[in-house]
Amino acid sequence: MSLSWMPRDDKLRNHQLFGNEHWGSEDQAPCVVYTKKPLTNPNTGAVVPDLYVAEIRLNNPRQYNSYTTEMVKGVIAGFFAASGDRSVVATVFTGTGFDAFCTGGNTKEYSEYYSRRPHEYGEYMDLFNQMVDAILMCKKPTICRVNGMRVAGGQEIGMACDLAVSSDLAIFGQAGARHGSAPDGGSSDFLPWMLNMEDAMWNCVSCEMWSAYKMKAKNLISKVVPVLKDGDKFVRNPLIITDKYVDNGEIVYGEYVKGEAAKEAKAKVKELPKSFELLDKEVERIVWTFANLFPGCVMKSIDGIRAKKKFFWDQAKLPNRHWLMANMNYEAFLGFGAFNTKKITGVDVIDFIKFRQLIAQGAAADETTFEAVLGKPQS
């Protein structure tokens, strides 16, 4: 039986909320660059017509791809665009250059504009929360292509993605408790799902930086690949211990080398050329895997896994927003201020011991206390 008699409207609808007003180009840093790259068969190199991979790239390399307020809008717009684009198979989230995927919020903007303006920072945190929501709600698989350090808020938006593949030069970790904040942009929600409770606690609080190999060993990222080339061969990051051995009864792997070995390794990292060839091949392989599956079944499966991360994120994001807003008058003012003035004072943190002593004495959170713990301008 034919149903050709039934009226049909076949004009495609545009479901996009944003245009391209929040994106920039290579020479407009700081900005977010949004591009659609043709889907490629990694086995043959053949380009597949009419299908694409969306790339959302943080483009602020001079400030280690930290995101400004406008860049947060660009990320939101990018994930919304990829989510609603029928031709997009997967979304890749990355940064410009070899140094950093993202180091979190722009500390200069935090210190000079948002500190002591708690209402303004609350408005900013609404945008930040929408950025994490946009990643968790994207109706395409999301892959974090970790091209360099993934720290603080960069670690959090990276963990919001479904999968992560990393350069072995990348470092990972939180910075909040050292610089006046808390990892409430996702880390305190996601890490207990991904690590045992004590590892989650230490990673959140200590501000210790982990290598990409340690992240892989802890099952926090999917794959690590080398980017240094010695002639025609790729070589592993010489700064990292990549062979397991026992030291004082403890298995050592993924830790940083020390002493003279560290000096030699740093010189080698600086000297050798770098290439993202293996990183891009791994991203292509993952995308091709998704492309050869039912798209609806893929997204139902992904959303089922995401729901566990999303549950705790949704419970905490609004209370966290209010605390982070209030904290801009106190420890965040000190922490971001110290980091932002390190070229003036020579130090990037406050005097933590003096600060604790003043708290023990019942000191008020006023200019006198702040001056006592911040660095002094160098003569």
C-alpha positions, 0 to 999 in steps of 0.5 A: 500500500502506497502512502504517497497521498499523505502530505509531506514537508521535506524542507530541512529545518535548522535547529541551531541556537547559535550562528558563528558569532562566537568563533574566531580564526587562527589570527584572532587569538584568544578565541575558539576555532570551529571547523568541520573536517571530512571524515577519513577512512584511516585504513585507506586514506579515502575521504568519505563524502558528506560526513565530517568530524567537528573540531572545537579548538581553544586558540589562546596559545600565549596564555596556554589556551586558558579560556576567556569569557568569550571563549567559553561562549565559543565552546558552548556554541561549538558543541551545540553546532556539532550536536545539531549537525546531521553530517557530523559523526564525532566531535574533537575538543583540542587546543592550539600548539604543543604546550597546552590543551587548556590550563583552565580559566584565564587567570588575568581575567579572574584577577583583574575583573572577576575578583571582588565582583562576586555577582559578575563571577556568578554570571560567569560560572553560569556560562562555565556550567553551560559549557560542561552541560554542552559537552555532556549533552552533545549528541555526538561522541566527544573526544578530548585530543590532549595536545599538551597540559590539561590542568585545572578547569582544562582538566575538568572540561577534558574529563567531561568528554567521553574519551581522551587520547593524549600526547605523552608530553602532556601533564594533568592535574588540579590547581585550585587549592594552590591558587584560591579555588576548588576543583568544582567544575567537574573534578570533584564530581567525576573523579570518584567515578574514575578513581578509588576514593583516596586517589580521587581525594589526592588528585583533587586536593594536592595539586600534584601534576600527573604524567600522561602515562600515570593518567593511563595507568590510573585509567583516566585516559584511553591512550597515550602516544609519543610526539617527539621524533628522533629521525624517522622514529617516535620516542617516548617522553624522556622525562617520564619513567615508562618501565615499571620497577619496584622502589621501597616496595612500591611499584613506580611507573609514570613518575618524573625522573629526577636530578641529572637525568631530568636535566638531560631529559629536558634538553632532549625534549627541547631539542627534538622535533615534535609531530602529532601524527600518531595522536591524529591517527588515534583520533581518526581510528576512534572516529572511524569506529563510531562511524561504522556503528548505528548512530542512534545506538551509539548515542543511547549507549554513550548517554547511558554512561554519561548519565553517571557523571551527569548525575553528580554534576547536576547535584553539585553545579549550582551550590558550587556556583554560589560558593565559587562566587562568594569565594571571589572576595576572599581566597580566590582574590588572593590566589588569582591575584598572586598568580597574576602578579608573579612578574611583579613580585617574583612569586605566584602563590601567597605565604600559606603559613603566614595566612594560616597563622593569621586565621588562627589569630582570628584576623579579619579578611581585610587589606591588612591581612591580604597585604601580609600574605601577598608577595611584595613588588621587587625593586 
